[in-house]
Amino acid sequence: MNLETERMLLRDFTLEDIDDFLEIFSDSEVMEHVEPAYDREKALGFLTSFCIERKPKGGFEDMSLHKICAHATDGVKSVALMKKLGMTYEGTQRKHCKSHGVWLDLYQYGILAEELTKSWLKE
């Protein structure tokens, strides 16, 4: 299943995505608040077992979720994307995350299953 807007396409991962996947997940700055940066072997294992074999069709359909949440410290680009995806602003946790010695606000957005328009979903 794909989620598509005028300027963006979210699709299932394939093994051909490993170099792009590794570029993101091997970056220690990107992974700073998550876990240690991935090497190629760990990235390939994660991509294969979690992203490809599971073949998610979306949390609302496959996992019967009633809500999907997103959090970001970037109040400009990430928030703009969450809004474009139809997510609703749910609050700000002030000075919640520390990065490079600076406390950052955490912006919270969510979307409920009943809010998701069928025009988003393209099989």
PDB file as gemmi writes it, atoms N, CA and C in Angstrom:
CRYST1    1.000    1.000    1.000  90.00  90.00  90.00 P 1                      
ATOM      1  N   MET A   1       0.833  -1.176   0.000  1.00  0.00           N  
ATOM      2  CA  MET A   1       0.000   0.000   0.000  1.00  0.00           C  
ATOM      3  C   MET A   1       0.880   1.243   0.000  1.00  0.00           C  
ATOM      4  N   ASN A   2       0.453   2.264  -0.667  1.00  0.00           N  
ATOM      5  CA  ASN A   2       1.174   3.528  -0.708  1.00  0.00           C  
ATOM      6  C   ASN A   2       0.321   4.623  -0.085  1.00  0.00           C  
ATOM      7  N   LEU A   3       0.984   5.569   0.553  1.00  0.00           N  
ATOM      8  CA  LEU A   3       0.343   6.809   0.995  1.00  0.00           C  
ATOM      9  C   LEU A   3       0.917   7.888   0.101  1.00  0.00           C  
ATOM     10  N   GLU A   4       0.040   8.600  -0.586  1.00  0.00           N  
ATOM     11  CA  GLU A   4       0.525   9.545  -1.578  1.00  0.00           C  
ATOM     12  C   GLU A   4      -0.158  10.889  -1.433  1.00  0.00           C  
ATOM     13  N   THR A   5       0.648  11.946  -1.510  1.00  0.00           N  
ATOM     14  CA  THR A   5       0.128  13.305  -1.596  1.00  0.00           C  
ATOM     15  C   THR A   5       0.652  13.885  -2.902  1.00  0.00           C  
ATOM     16  N   GLU A   6       0.354  15.127  -3.156  1.00  0.00           N  
ATOM     17  CA  GLU A   6       0.791  15.762  -4.398  1.00  0.00           C  
ATOM     18  C   GLU A   6       2.317  15.758  -4.543  1.00  0.00           C  
ATOM     19  N   ARG A   7       3.033  15.903  -3.422  1.00  0.00           N  
ATOM     20  CA  ARG A   7       4.493  16.032  -3.481  1.00  0.00           C  
ATOM     21  C   ARG A   7       5.262  14.907  -2.804  1.00  0.00           C  
ATOM     22  N   MET A   8       4.568  13.866  -2.320  1.00  0.00           N  
ATOM     23  CA  MET A   8       5.269  12.837  -1.579  1.00  0.00           C  
ATOM     24  C   MET A   8       4.630  11.476  -1.797  1.00  0.00           C  
ATOM     25  N   LEU A   9       5.460  10.448  -1.797  1.00  0.00           N  
ATOM     26  CA  LEU A   9       4.994   9.071  -1.882  1.00  0.00           C  
ATOM     27  C   LEU A   9       5.667   8.266  -0.784  1.00  0.00           C  
ATOM     28  N   LEU A  10       4.875   7.661   0.093  1.00  0.00           N  
ATOM     29  CA  LEU A  10       5.386   6.728   1.086  1.00  0.00           C  
ATOM     30  C   LEU A  10       5.029   5.339   0.595  1.00  0.00           C  
ATOM     31  N   ARG A  11       6.039   4.463   0.476  1.00  0.00           N  
ATOM     32  CA  ARG A  11       5.812   3.125  -0.059  1.00  0.00           C  
ATOM     33  C   ARG A  11       6.554   2.105   0.780  1.00  0.00           C  
ATOM     34  N   ASP A  12       6.260   0.850   0.542  1.00  0.00           N  
ATOM     35  CA  ASP A  12       6.956  -0.218   1.241  1.00  0.00           C  
ATOM     36  C   ASP A  12       8.436  -0.215   0.867  1.00  0.00           C  
ATOM     37  N   PHE A  13       9.281  -0.624   1.814  1.00  0.00           N  
ATOM     38  CA  PHE A  13      10.710  -0.751   1.566  1.00  0.00           C  
ATOM     39  C   PHE A  13      11.002  -1.969   0.693  1.00  0.00           C  
ATOM     40  N   THR A  14      12.120  -1.904  -0.024  1.00  0.00           N  
ATOM     41  CA  THR A  14      12.653  -3.053  -0.756  1.00  0.00           C  
ATOM     42  C   THR A  14      14.141  -3.144  -0.409  1.00  0.00           C  
ATOM     43  N   LEU A  15      14.765  -4.265  -0.756  1.00  0.00           N  
ATOM     44  CA  LEU A  15      16.203  -4.405  -0.503  1.00  0.00           C  
ATOM     45  C   LEU A  15      17.018  -3.375  -1.264  1.00  0.00           C  
ATOM     46  N   GLU A  16      16.484  -2.854  -2.348  1.00  0.00           N  
ATOM     47  CA  GLU A  16      17.179  -1.819  -3.119  1.00  0.00           C  
ATOM     48  C   GLU A  16      17.308  -0.509  -2.347  1.00  0.00           C  
ATOM     49  N   ASP A  17      16.587  -0.387  -1.231  1.00  0.00           N  
ATOM     50  CA  ASP A  17      16.635   0.820  -0.412  1.00  0.00           C  
ATOM     51  C   ASP A  17      17.764   0.810   0.611  1.00  0.00           C  
ATOM     52  N   ILE A  18      18.569  -0.250   0.660  1.00  0.00           N  
ATOM     53  CA  ILE A  18      19.557  -0.409   1.726  1.00  0.00           C  
ATOM     54  C   ILE A  18      20.536   0.753   1.801  1.00  0.00           C  
ATOM     55  N   ASP A  19      21.032   1.268   0.694  1.00  0.00           N  
ATOM     56  CA  ASP A  19      22.009   2.362   0.748  1.00  0.00           C  
ATOM     57  C   ASP A  19      21.392   3.639   1.331  1.00  0.00           C  
ATOM     58  N   ASP A  20      20.173   3.952   0.920  1.00  0.00           N  
ATOM     59  CA  ASP A  20      19.490   5.134   1.464  1.00  0.00           C  
ATOM     60  C   ASP A  20      19.162   4.927   2.937  1.00  0.00           C  
ATOM     61  N   PHE A  21      18.697   3.732   3.273  1.00  0.00           N  
ATOM     62  CA  PHE A  21      18.367   3.378   4.648  1.00  0.00           C  
ATOM     63  C   PHE A  21      19.612   3.511   5.532  1.00  0.00           C  
ATOM     64  N   LEU A  22      20.724   2.969   5.058  1.00  0.00           N  
ATOM     65  CA  LEU A  22      21.977   3.013   5.807  1.00  0.00           C  
ATOM     66  C   LEU A  22      22.484   4.445   5.959  1.00  0.00           C  
ATOM     67  N   GLU A  23      22.306   5.256   4.942  1.00  0.00           N  
ATOM     68  CA  GLU A  23      22.747   6.653   5.027  1.00  0.00           C  
ATOM     69  C   GLU A  23      22.088   7.369   6.202  1.00  0.00           C  
ATOM     70  N   ILE A  24      20.835   7.064   6.451  1.00  0.00           N  
ATOM     71  CA  ILE A  24      20.099   7.689   7.553  1.00  0.00           C  
ATOM     72  C   ILE A  24      20.459   7.038   8.885  1.00  0.00           C  
ATOM     73  N   PHE A  25      20.335   5.703   8.964  1.00  0.00           N  
ATOM     74  CA  PHE A  25      20.468   5.002  10.236  1.00  0.00           C  
ATOM     75  C   PHE A  25      21.924   4.816  10.694  1.00  0.00           C  
ATOM     76  N   SER A  26      22.895   5.109   9.837  1.00  0.00           N  
ATOM     77  CA  SER A  26      24.292   5.041  10.261  1.00  0.00           C  
ATOM     78  C   SER A  26      24.797   6.402  10.739  1.00  0.00           C  
ATOM     79  N   ASP A  27      23.976   7.411  10.642  1.00  0.00           N  
ATOM     80  CA  ASP A  27      24.338   8.765  11.054  1.00  0.00           C  
ATOM     81  C   ASP A  27      24.148   8.901  12.571  1.00  0.00           C  
ATOM     82  N   SER A  28      25.237   9.098  13.294  1.00  0.00           N  
ATOM     83  CA  SER A  28      25.156   9.153  14.762  1.00  0.00           C  
ATOM     84  C   SER A  28      24.320  10.333  15.253  1.00  0.00           C  
ATOM     85  N   GLU A  29      24.275  11.413  14.500  1.00  0.00           N  
ATOM     86  CA  GLU A  29      23.455  12.557  14.909  1.00  0.00           C  
ATOM     87  C   GLU A  29      21.968  12.224  14.777  1.00  0.00           C  
ATOM     88  N   VAL A  30      21.599  11.540  13.706  1.00  0.00           N  
ATOM     89  CA  VAL A  30      20.198  11.132  13.509  1.00  0.00           C  
ATOM     90  C   VAL A  30      19.770  10.169  14.613  1.00  0.00           C  
ATOM     91  N   MET A  31      20.664   9.260  14.979  1.00  0.00           N  
ATOM     92  CA  MET A  31      20.339   8.199  15.938  1.00  0.00           C  
ATOM     93  C   MET A  31      20.615   8.600  17.390  1.00  0.00           C  
ATOM     94  N   GLU A  32      21.017   9.828  17.615  1.00  0.00           N  
ATOM     95  CA  GLU A  32      21.451  10.287  18.931  1.00  0.00           C  
ATOM     96  C   GLU A  32      20.462   9.973  20.050  1.00  0.00           C  
ATOM     97  N   HIS A  33      19.180  10.138  19.828  1.00  0.00           N  
ATOM     98  CA  HIS A  33      18.181   9.943  20.882  1.00  0.00           C  
ATOM     99  C   HIS A  33      17.481   8.597  20.782  1.00  0.00           C  
ATOM    100  N   VAL A  34      17.971   7.714  19.922  1.00  0.00           N  
ATOM    101  CA  VAL A  34      17.299   6.442  19.699  1.00  0.00           C  
ATOM    102  C   VAL A  34      18.154   5.277  20.181  1.00  0.00           C  
ATOM    103  N   GLU A  35      19.212   5.012  19.482  1.00  0.00           N  
ATOM    104  CA  GLU A  35      20.142   3.928  19.800  1.00  0.00           C  
ATOM    105  C   GLU A  35      21.414   4.180  19.019  1.00  0.00           C  
ATOM    106  N   PRO A  36      22.474   3.382  19.261  1.00  0.00           N  
ATOM    107  CA  PRO A  36      23.709   3.606  18.499  1.00  0.00           C  
ATOM    108  C   PRO A  36      23.478   3.471  16.990  1.00  0.00           C  
ATOM    109  N   ALA A  37      24.255   4.223  16.233  1.00  0.00           N  
ATOM    110  CA  ALA A  37      24.141   4.185  14.770  1.00  0.00           C  
ATOM    111  C   ALA A  37      24.338   2.760  14.255  1.00  0.00           C  
ATOM    112  N   TYR A  38      23.653   2.433  13.165  1.00  0.00           N  
ATOM    113  CA  TYR A  38      23.698   1.095  12.581  1.00  0.00           C  
ATOM    114  C   TYR A  38      24.909   0.933  11.675  1.00  0.00           C  
ATOM    115  N   ASP A  39      25.466  -0.278  11.656  1.00  0.00           N  
ATOM    116  CA  ASP A  39      26.418  -0.621  10.611  1.00  0.00           C  
ATOM    117  C   ASP A  39      25.612  -1.293   9.492  1.00  0.00           C  
ATOM    118  N   ARG A  40      26.254  -1.647   8.393  1.00  0.00           N  
ATOM    119  CA  ARG A  40      25.527  -2.198   7.242  1.00  0.00           C  
ATOM    120  C   ARG A  40      24.787  -3.496   7.599  1.00  0.00           C  
ATOM    121  N   GLU A  41      25.408  -4.346   8.387  1.00  0.00           N  
ATOM    122  CA  GLU A  41      24.799  -5.629   8.755  1.00  0.00           C  
ATOM    123  C   GLU A  41      23.526  -5.419   9.587  1.00  0.00           C  
ATOM    124  N   LYS A  42      23.605  -4.532  10.564  1.00  0.00           N  
ATOM    125  CA  LYS A  42      22.427  -4.269  11.406  1.00  0.00           C  
ATOM    126  C   LYS A  42      21.319  -3.596  10.597  1.00  0.00           C  
ATOM    127  N   ALA A  43      21.697  -2.674   9.722  1.00  0.00           N  
ATOM    128  CA  ALA A  43      20.705  -1.999   8.881  1.00  0.00           C  
ATOM    129  C   ALA A  43      20.006  -2.994   7.953  1.00  0.00           C  
ATOM    130  N   LEU A  44      20.774  -3.882   7.349  1.00  0.00           N  
ATOM    131  CA  LEU A  44      20.189  -4.878   6.456  1.00  0.00           C  
ATOM    132  C   LEU A  44      19.266  -5.822   7.225  1.00  0.00           C  
ATOM    133  N   GLY A  45      19.669  -6.236   8.422  1.00  0.00           N  
ATOM    134  CA  GLY A  45      18.835  -7.099   9.246  1.00  0.00           C  
ATOM    135  C   GLY A  45      17.522  -6.428   9.619  1.00  0.00           C  
ATOM    136  N   PHE A  46      17.601  -5.166  10.027  1.00  0.00           N  
ATOM    137  CA  PHE A  46      16.391  -4.426  10.395  1.00  0.00           C  
ATOM    138  C   PHE A  46      15.499  -4.220   9.179  1.00  0.00           C  
ATOM    139  N   LEU A  47      16.088  -3.809   8.074  1.00  0.00           N  
ATOM    140  CA  LEU A  47      15.322  -3.578   6.852  1.00  0.00           C  
ATOM    141  C   LEU A  47      14.614  -4.845   6.405  1.00  0.00           C  
ATOM    142  N   THR A  48      15.325  -5.971   6.445  1.00  0.00           N  
ATOM    143  CA  THR A  48      14.752  -7.242   5.996  1.00  0.00           C  
ATOM    144  C   THR A  48      13.666  -7.742   6.938  1.00  0.00           C  
ATOM    145  N   SER A  49      13.977  -7.818   8.232  1.00  0.00           N  
ATOM    146  CA  SER A  49      13.033  -8.441   9.162  1.00  0.00           C  
ATOM    147  C   SER A  49      11.862  -7.547   9.517  1.00  0.00           C  
ATOM    148  N   PHE A  50      12.102  -6.264   9.708  1.00  0.00           N  
ATOM    149  CA  PHE A  50      11.023  -5.393  10.167  1.00  0.00           C  
ATOM    150  C   PHE A  50      10.279  -4.708   9.029  1.00  0.00           C  
ATOM    151  N   CYS A  51      11.004  -4.269   8.021  1.00  0.00           N  
ATOM    152  CA  CYS A  51      10.379  -3.445   6.984  1.00  0.00           C  
ATOM    153  C   CYS A  51       9.901  -4.233   5.766  1.00  0.00           C  
ATOM    154  N   ILE A  52      10.541  -5.345   5.447  1.00  0.00           N  
ATOM    155  CA  ILE A  52      10.180  -6.063   4.224  1.00  0.00           C  
ATOM    156  C   ILE A  52       9.344  -7.298   4.527  1.00  0.00           C  
ATOM    157  N   GLU A  53       9.826  -8.176   5.399  1.00  0.00           N  
ATOM    158  CA  GLU A  53       9.103  -9.407   5.676  1.00  0.00           C  
ATOM    159  C   GLU A  53       7.736  -9.137   6.298  1.00  0.00           C  
ATOM    160  N   ARG A  54       7.663  -8.124   7.121  1.00  0.00           N  
ATOM    161  CA  ARG A  54       6.396  -7.783   7.764  1.00  0.00           C  
ATOM    162  C   ARG A  54       5.431  -7.141   6.779  1.00  0.00           C  
ATOM    163  N   LYS A  55       5.959  -6.478   5.764  1.00  0.00           N  
ATOM    164  CA  LYS A  55       5.185  -5.801   4.722  1.00  0.00           C  
ATOM    165  C   LYS A  55       3.963  -5.070   5.279  1.00  0.00           C  
ATOM    166  N   PRO A  56       4.199  -4.036   6.050  1.00  0.00           N  
ATOM    167  CA  PRO A  56       3.060  -3.314   6.625  1.00  0.00           C  
ATOM    168  C   PRO A  56       2.232  -2.616   5.562  1.00  0.00           C  
ATOM    169  N   LYS A  57       0.930  -2.674   5.723  1.00  0.00           N  
ATOM    170  CA  LYS A  57       0.021  -1.953   4.827  1.00  0.00           C  
ATOM    171  C   LYS A  57      -0.486  -0.684   5.497  1.00  0.00           C  
ATOM    172  N   GLY A  58       0.037  -0.396   6.613  1.00  0.00           N  
ATOM    173  CA  GLY A  58      -0.400   0.791   7.332  1.00  0.00           C  
ATOM    174  C   GLY A  58      -0.969   0.381   8.682  1.00  0.00           C  
ATOM    175  N   GLY A  59      -0.657   1.188   9.677  1.00  0.00           N  
ATOM    176  CA  GLY A  59      -1.096   0.867  11.028  1.00  0.00           C  
ATOM    177  C   GLY A  59      -2.589   0.750  11.187  1.00  0.00           C  
ATOM    178  N   PHE A  60      -3.336   1.540  10.439  1.00  0.00           N  
ATOM    179  CA  PHE A  60      -4.786   1.494  10.585  1.00  0.00           C  
ATOM    180  C   PHE A  60      -5.360   0.191  10.062  1.00  0.00           C  
ATOM    181  N   GLU A  61      -4.835  -0.305   8.942  1.00  0.00           N  
ATOM    182  CA  GLU A  61      -5.377  -1.525   8.360  1.00  0.00           C  
ATOM    183  C   GLU A  61      -4.787  -2.777   8.984  1.00  0.00           C  
ATOM    184  N   ASP A  62      -3.467  -2.901   8.940  1.00  0.00           N  
ATOM    185  CA  ASP A  62      -2.817  -4.139   9.377  1.00  0.00           C  
ATOM    186  C   ASP A  62      -2.824  -4.326  10.881  1.00  0.00           C  
ATOM    187  N   MET A  63      -2.676  -3.255  11.623  1.00  0.00           N  
ATOM    188  CA  MET A  63      -2.524  -3.379  13.068  1.00  0.00           C  
ATOM    189  C   MET A  63      -3.789  -2.964  13.813  1.00  0.00           C  
ATOM    190  N   SER A  64      -4.817  -2.591  13.095  1.00  0.00           N  
ATOM    191  CA  SER A  64      -6.088  -2.170  13.686  1.00  0.00           C  
ATOM    192  C   SER A  64      -5.908  -1.045  14.706  1.00  0.00           C  
ATOM    193  N   LEU A  65      -5.001  -0.132  14.405  1.00  0.00           N  
ATOM    194  CA  LEU A  65      -4.790   0.998  15.298  1.00  0.00           C  
ATOM    195  C   LEU A  65      -5.931   1.990  15.159  1.00  0.00           C  
ATOM    196  N   HIS A  66      -6.231   2.682  16.233  1.00  0.00           N  
ATOM    197  CA  HIS A  66      -7.228   3.747  16.137  1.00  0.00           C  
ATOM    198  C   HIS A  66      -6.571   5.110  16.042  1.00  0.00           C  
ATOM    199  N   LYS A  67      -5.228   5.147  16.298  1.00  0.00           N  
ATOM    200  CA  LYS A  67      -4.522   6.422  16.276  1.00  0.00           C  
ATOM    201  C   LYS A  67      -3.047   6.200  15.941  1.00  0.00           C  
ATOM    202  N   ILE A  68      -2.483   7.123  15.156  1.00  0.00           N  
ATOM    203  CA  ILE A  68      -1.048   7.151  14.896  1.00  0.00           C  
ATOM    204  C   ILE A  68      -0.531   8.499  15.376  1.00  0.00           C  
ATOM    205  N   CYS A  69       0.566   8.470  16.146  1.00  0.00           N  
ATOM    206  CA  CYS A  69       1.149   9.682  16.721  1.00  0.00           C  
ATOM    207  C   CYS A  69       2.499   9.976  16.090  1.00  0.00           C  
ATOM    208  N   ALA A  70       2.848  11.248  16.070  1.00  0.00           N  
ATOM    209  CA  ALA A  70       4.167  11.670  15.598  1.00  0.00           C  
ATOM    210  C   ALA A  70       4.670  12.759  16.532  1.00  0.00           C  
ATOM    211  N   HIS A  71       5.972  12.742  16.772  1.00  0.00           N  
ATOM    212  CA  HIS A  71       6.608  13.732  17.639  1.00  0.00           C  
ATOM    213  C   HIS A  71       7.827  14.278  16.913  1.00  0.00           C  
ATOM    214  N   ALA A  72       8.103  15.559  17.091  1.00  0.00           N  
ATOM    215  CA  ALA A  72       9.269  16.157  16.438  1.00  0.00           C  
ATOM    216  C   ALA A  72       9.774  17.337  17.242  1.00  0.00           C  
ATOM    217  N   THR A  73      11.076  17.560  17.175  1.00  0.00           N  
ATOM    218  CA  THR A  73      11.656  18.747  17.801  1.00  0.00           C  
ATOM    219  C   THR A  73      11.808  19.877  16.787  1.00  0.00           C  
ATOM    220  N   ASP A  74      11.669  19.568  15.516  1.00  0.00           N  
ATOM    221  CA  ASP A  74      11.750  20.568  14.450  1.00  0.00           C  
ATOM    222  C   ASP A  74      10.368  21.177  14.269  1.00  0.00           C  
ATOM    223  N   GLY A  75      10.211  22.407  14.709  1.00  0.00           N  
ATOM    224  CA  GLY A  75       8.910  23.054  14.654  1.00  0.00           C  
ATOM    225  C   GLY A  75       8.559  23.644  13.307  1.00  0.00           C  
ATOM    226  N   VAL A  76       9.395  23.431  12.308  1.00  0.00           N  
ATOM    227  CA  VAL A  76       9.118  24.010  10.996  1.00  0.00           C  
ATOM    228  C   VAL A  76       8.850  22.904   9.978  1.00  0.00           C  
ATOM    229  N   LYS A  77       9.880  22.237   9.508  1.00  0.00           N  
ATOM    230  CA  LYS A  77       9.705  21.247   8.447  1.00  0.00           C  
ATOM    231  C   LYS A  77       8.895  20.044   8.900  1.00  0.00           C  
ATOM    232  N   SER A  78       9.220  19.469  10.050  1.00  0.00           N  
ATOM    233  CA  SER A  78       8.497  18.290  10.517  1.00  0.00           C  
ATOM    234  C   SER A  78       7.041  18.605  10.814  1.00  0.00           C  
ATOM    235  N   VAL A  79       6.804  19.741  11.453  1.00  0.00           N  
ATOM    236  CA  VAL A  79       5.427  20.135  11.756  1.00  0.00           C  
ATOM    237  C   VAL A  79       4.647  20.371  10.470  1.00  0.00           C  
ATOM    238  N   ALA A  80       5.264  20.998   9.493  1.00  0.00           N  
ATOM    239  CA  ALA A  80       4.595  21.231   8.210  1.00  0.00           C  
ATOM    240  C   ALA A  80       4.209  19.906   7.564  1.00  0.00           C  
ATOM    241  N   LEU A  81       5.103  18.914   7.623  1.00  0.00           N  
ATOM    242  CA  LEU A  81       4.802  17.603   7.052  1.00  0.00           C  
ATOM    243  C   LEU A  81       3.644  16.939   7.799  1.00  0.00           C  
ATOM    244  N   MET A  82       3.670  16.980   9.123  1.00  0.00           N  
ATOM    245  CA  MET A  82       2.597  16.357   9.896  1.00  0.00           C  
ATOM    246  C   MET A  82       1.248  16.999   9.571  1.00  0.00           C  
ATOM    247  N   LYS A  83       1.232  18.303   9.407  1.00  0.00           N  
ATOM    248  CA  LYS A  83      -0.006  18.994   9.040  1.00  0.00           C  
ATOM    249  C   LYS A  83      -0.473  18.573   7.650  1.00  0.00           C  
ATOM    250  N   LYS A  84       0.449  18.478   6.694  1.00  0.00           N  
ATOM    251  CA  LYS A  84       0.087  18.062   5.336  1.00  0.00           C  
ATOM    252  C   LYS A  84      -0.462  16.647   5.307  1.00  0.00           C  
ATOM    253  N   LEU A  85      -0.003  15.812   6.233  1.00  0.00           N  
ATOM    254  CA  LEU A  85      -0.490  14.442   6.312  1.00  0.00           C  
ATOM    255  C   LEU A  85      -1.841  14.351   7.010  1.00  0.00           C  
ATOM    256  N   GLY A  86      -2.379  15.500   7.407  1.00  0.00           N  
ATOM    257  CA  GLY A  86      -3.703  15.522   8.022  1.00  0.00           C  
ATOM    258  C   GLY A  86      -3.688  15.310   9.519  1.00  0.00           C  
ATOM    259  N   MET A  87      -2.519  15.360  10.120  1.00  0.00           N  
ATOM    260  CA  MET A  87      -2.422  15.140  11.557  1.00  0.00           C  
ATOM    261  C   MET A  87      -2.855  16.394  12.306  1.00  0.00           C  
ATOM    262  N   THR A  88      -3.363  16.197  13.509  1.00  0.00           N  
ATOM    263  CA  THR A  88      -3.863  17.273  14.351  1.00  0.00           C  
ATOM    264  C   THR A  88      -2.855  17.587  15.456  1.00  0.00           C  
ATOM    265  N   TYR A  89      -2.617  18.861  15.674  1.00  0.00           N  
ATOM    266  CA  TYR A  89      -1.727  19.293  16.754  1.00  0.00           C  
ATOM    267  C   TYR A  89      -2.336  18.893  18.088  1.00  0.00           C  
ATOM    268  N   GLU A  90      -1.545  18.235  18.941  1.00  0.00           N  
ATOM    269  CA  GLU A  90      -2.048  17.764  20.225  1.00  0.00           C  
ATOM    270  C   GLU A  90      -1.300  18.367  21.412  1.00  0.00           C  
ATOM    271  N   GLY A  91      -0.275  19.137  21.163  1.00  0.00           N  
ATOM    272  CA  GLY A  91       0.404  19.781  22.275  1.00  0.00           C  
ATOM    273  C   GLY A  91       1.901  19.888  22.081  1.00  0.00           C  
ATOM    274  N   THR A  92       2.504  20.641  22.985  1.00  0.00           N  
ATOM    275  CA  THR A  92       3.950  20.823  22.994  1.00  0.00           C  
ATOM    276  C   THR A  92       4.461  20.518  24.388  1.00  0.00           C  
ATOM    277  N   GLN A  93       5.445  19.652  24.464  1.00  0.00           N  
ATOM    278  CA  GLN A  93       6.133  19.423  25.721  1.00  0.00           C  
ATOM    279  C   GLN A  93       7.339  20.351  25.701  1.00  0.00           C  
ATOM    280  N   ARG A  94       7.279  21.367  26.525  1.00  0.00           N  
ATOM    281  CA  ARG A  94       8.311  22.401  26.503  1.00  0.00           C  
ATOM    282  C   ARG A  94       9.627  21.892  27.062  1.00  0.00           C  
ATOM    283  N   LYS A  95      10.709  22.207  26.323  1.00  0.00           N  
ATOM    284  CA  LYS A  95      12.075  21.847  26.729  1.00  0.00           C  
ATOM    285  C   LYS A  95      12.135  20.396  27.199  1.00  0.00           C  
ATOM    286  N   HIS A  96      11.678  19.494  26.345  1.00  0.00           N  
ATOM    287  CA  HIS A  96      11.538  18.079  26.678  1.00  0.00           C  
ATOM    288  C   HIS A  96      12.746  17.238  26.271  1.00  0.00           C  
ATOM    289  N   CYS A  97      13.425  17.606  25.187  1.00  0.00           N  
ATOM    290  CA  CYS A  97      14.549  16.822  24.658  1.00  0.00           C  
ATOM    291  C   CYS A  97      15.812  17.676  24.652  1.00  0.00           C  
ATOM    292  N   LYS A  98      16.921  17.056  24.998  1.00  0.00           N  
ATOM    293  CA  LYS A  98      18.184  17.783  25.002  1.00  0.00           C  
ATOM    294  C   LYS A  98      19.037  17.311  23.838  1.00  0.00           C  
ATOM    295  N   SER A  99      19.526  18.254  23.035  1.00  0.00           N  
ATOM    296  CA  SER A  99      20.379  17.939  21.896  1.00  0.00           C  
ATOM    297  C   SER A  99      21.526  18.937  21.858  1.00  0.00           C  
ATOM    298  N   HIS A 100      22.749  18.425  21.887  1.00  0.00           N  
ATOM    299  CA  HIS A 100      23.949  19.266  21.860  1.00  0.00           C  
ATOM    300  C   HIS A 100      23.915  20.333  22.952  1.00  0.00           C  
ATOM    301  N   GLY A 101      23.442  19.938  24.138  1.00  0.00           N  
ATOM    302  CA  GLY A 101      23.419  20.838  25.282  1.00  0.00           C  
ATOM    303  C   GLY A 101      22.278  21.838  25.295  1.00  0.00           C  
ATOM    304  N   VAL A 102      21.359  21.729  24.334  1.00  0.00           N  
ATOM    305  CA  VAL A 102      20.249  22.678  24.241  1.00  0.00           C  
ATOM    306  C   VAL A 102      18.933  21.919  24.446  1.00  0.00           C  
ATOM    307  N   TRP A 103      18.075  22.453  25.316  1.00  0.00           N  
ATOM    308  CA  TRP A 103      16.764  21.851  25.532  1.00  0.00           C  
ATOM    309  C   TRP A 103      15.814  22.287  24.420  1.00  0.00           C  
ATOM    310  N   LEU A 104      15.109  21.320  23.840  1.00  0.00           N  
ATOM    311  CA  LEU A 104      14.213  21.575  22.715  1.00  0.00           C  
ATOM    312  C   LEU A 104      12.775  21.205  23.072  1.00  0.00           C  
ATOM    313  N   ASP A 105      11.843  21.933  22.490  1.00  0.00           N  
ATOM    314  CA  ASP A 105      10.426  21.591  22.638  1.00  0.00           C  
ATOM    315  C   ASP A 105      10.118  20.364  21.789  1.00  0.00           C  
ATOM    316  N   LEU A 106       9.144  19.562  22.228  1.00  0.00           N  
ATOM    317  CA  LEU A 106       8.695  18.391  21.489  1.00  0.00           C  
ATOM    318  C   LEU A 106       7.255  18.631  21.053  1.00  0.00           C  
ATOM    319  N   TYR A 107       7.040  18.707  19.740  1.00  0.00           N  
ATOM    320  CA  TYR A 107       5.715  18.970  19.179  1.00  0.00           C  
ATOM    321  C   TYR A 107       5.026  17.635  18.915  1.00  0.00           C  
ATOM    322  N   GLN A 108       3.771  17.525  19.340  1.00  0.00           N  
ATOM    323  CA  GLN A 108       3.036  16.268  19.233  1.00  0.00           C  
ATOM    324  C   GLN A 108       1.837  16.427  18.308  1.00  0.00           C  
ATOM    325  N   TYR A 109       1.714  15.472  17.382  1.00  0.00           N  
ATOM    326  CA  TYR A 109       0.607  15.441  16.431  1.00  0.00           C  
ATOM    327  C   TYR A 109       0.042  14.026  16.381  1.00  0.00           C  
ATOM    328  N   GLY A 110      -1.198  13.907  15.962  1.00  0.00           N  
ATOM    329  CA  GLY A 110      -1.805  12.592  15.828  1.00  0.00           C  
ATOM    330  C   GLY A 110      -2.917  12.606  14.792  1.00  0.00           C  
ATOM    331  N   ILE A 111      -3.269  11.410  14.351  1.00  0.00           N  
ATOM    332  CA  ILE A 111      -4.392  11.253  13.433  1.00  0.00           C  
ATOM    333  C   ILE A 111      -5.157   9.999  13.844  1.00  0.00           C  
ATOM    334  N   LEU A 112      -6.465  10.108  13.883  1.00  0.00           N  
ATOM    335  CA  LEU A 112      -7.336   8.993  14.230  1.00  0.00           C  
ATOM    336  C   LEU A 112      -7.770   8.269  12.967  1.00  0.00           C  
ATOM    337  N   ALA A 113      -8.078   6.999  13.102  1.00  0.00           N  
ATOM    338  CA  ALA A 113      -8.501   6.206  11.945  1.00  0.00           C  
ATOM    339  C   ALA A 113      -9.679   6.856  11.242  1.00  0.00           C  
ATOM    340  N   GLU A 114     -10.636   7.367  12.002  1.00  0.00           N  
ATOM    341  CA  GLU A 114     -11.814   7.963  11.365  1.00  0.00           C  
ATOM    342  C   GLU A 114     -11.521   9.298  10.673  1.00  0.00           C  
ATOM    343  N   GLU A 115     -10.365   9.889  10.956  1.00  0.00           N  
ATOM    344  CA  GLU A 115      -9.981  11.136  10.306  1.00  0.00           C  
ATOM    345  C   GLU A 115      -9.245  10.913   8.987  1.00  0.00           C  
ATOM    346  N   LEU A 116      -8.745   9.711   8.785  1.00  0.00           N  
ATOM    347  CA  LEU A 116      -7.974   9.421   7.592  1.00  0.00           C  
ATOM    348  C   LEU A 116      -8.908   9.318   6.395  1.00  0.00           C  
ATOM    349  N   THR A 117      -8.673  10.149   5.410  1.00  0.00           N  
ATOM    350  CA  THR A 117      -9.545  10.121   4.230  1.00  0.00           C  
ATOM    351  C   THR A 117      -9.114   9.001   3.297  1.00  0.00           C  
ATOM    352  N   LYS A 118     -10.068   8.373   2.674  1.00  0.00           N  
ATOM    353  CA  LYS A 118      -9.785   7.263   1.754  1.00  0.00           C  
ATOM    354  C   LYS A 118      -8.983   7.742   0.543  1.00  0.00           C  
ATOM    355  N   SER A 119      -9.027   9.034   0.241  1.00  0.00           N  
ATOM    356  CA  SER A 119      -8.253   9.532  -0.906  1.00  0.00           C  
ATOM    357  C   SER A 119      -6.751   9.375  -0.692  1.00  0.00           C  
ATOM    358  N   TRP A 120      -6.323   9.251   0.550  1.00  0.00           N  
ATOM    359  CA  TRP A 120      -4.919   9.054   0.873  1.00  0.00           C  
ATOM    360  C   TRP A 120      -4.438   7.679   0.455  1.00  0.00           C  
ATOM    361  N   LEU A 121      -5.313   6.701   0.598  1.00  0.00           N  
ATOM    362  CA  LEU A 121      -4.893   5.301   0.460  1.00  0.00           C  
ATOM    363  C   LEU A 121      -5.002   4.850  -0.976  1.00  0.00           C  
ATOM    364  N   LYS A 122      -3.878   4.469  -1.546  1.00  0.00           N  
ATOM    365  CA  LYS A 122      -3.855   3.975  -2.922  1.00  0.00           C  
ATOM    366  C   LYS A 122      -3.196   2.611  -2.920  1.00  0.00           C  
ATOM    367  N   GLU A 123      -3.929   1.600  -3.266  1.00  0.00           N  
ATOM    368  CA  GLU A 123      -3.403   0.230  -3.267  1.00  0.00           C  
ATOM    369  C   GLU A 123      -2.432   0.037  -4.417  1.00  0.00           C  
TER     370      GLU A 123                                                      
END                                                                             
